[in-house]
Amino acid sequence: MNKSELSNLMVKIRDDRDEIAFSMLFDFIAPKLKAYFLQNRLSNENAEELTQEVLSIVWSKSSQYDHSKSAASTWIYTIARNKKIDLLRKKANKNTSADDIREFLYLGNQSDKINLSEISDQISKINQELSKDQREIIKMNFFDNKSHKKIAEELEIPLGTVKSRIRHILIKMQRLL
């Protein structure tokens, strides 16, 4: 199947919600997506799951496809790449605990001889300087592992505001330390 045929299928899916066109696209692209995920060292199970997710997104978000901006395959593989990154981030978060981070930062690094009282003093200093709202947003982001989008939804503030507040707080914390 060539680029124009793929593009025509995507246009039919986008404009007419054509299930036959989607089936043809699915049959052609699904094995390629699975191979892409397997080449990126994902397990067979994860590769199959992500392939299904990507194609589900292709169907549900087909209205966002614009053939003048990119080829259908480019659009689909961009979705696939983003889903792969999301999966790897989730795995990375599960494999790292707060104790692992503390050990890496303080106990395992012999070049930085920081004792517990210094750490306690630094934490107290930060707690005094940050407002309750600032401490809460940092806790949500770094300790509760909530995304900026999730924080914005929970606090009912714009996403850009969350990002700028976190950046401002981190700069403030850096100056304190």
Number of C-alpha atoms within 10 A of each C-alpha: 8 7 12 12 12 20 20 14 21 27 20 17 24 21 11 10 16 15 13 12 19 19 13 12 21 19 11 13 19 16 13 14 23 22 17 18 21 16 11 12 11 18 12 13 11 16 21 19 12 21 25 16 15 23 20 13 14 24 18 13 12 17 14 10 19 15 15 8 9 12 16 24 15 12 16 18 16 13 17 23 17 12 16 21 12 12 15 13 12 11 11 11 11 9 9 10 12 10 9 12 12 11 12 12 13 16 15 13 11 10 7 10 11 13 10 11 9 11 12 11 11 15 15 11 14 17 14 11 14 15 11 10 10 17 16 12 21 19 13 17 16 11 12 10 13 15 13 19 15 15 20 18 13 10 12 10 12 13 16 12 12 22 15 11 16 18 12 13 18 14 11 14 17 10 8 12 9
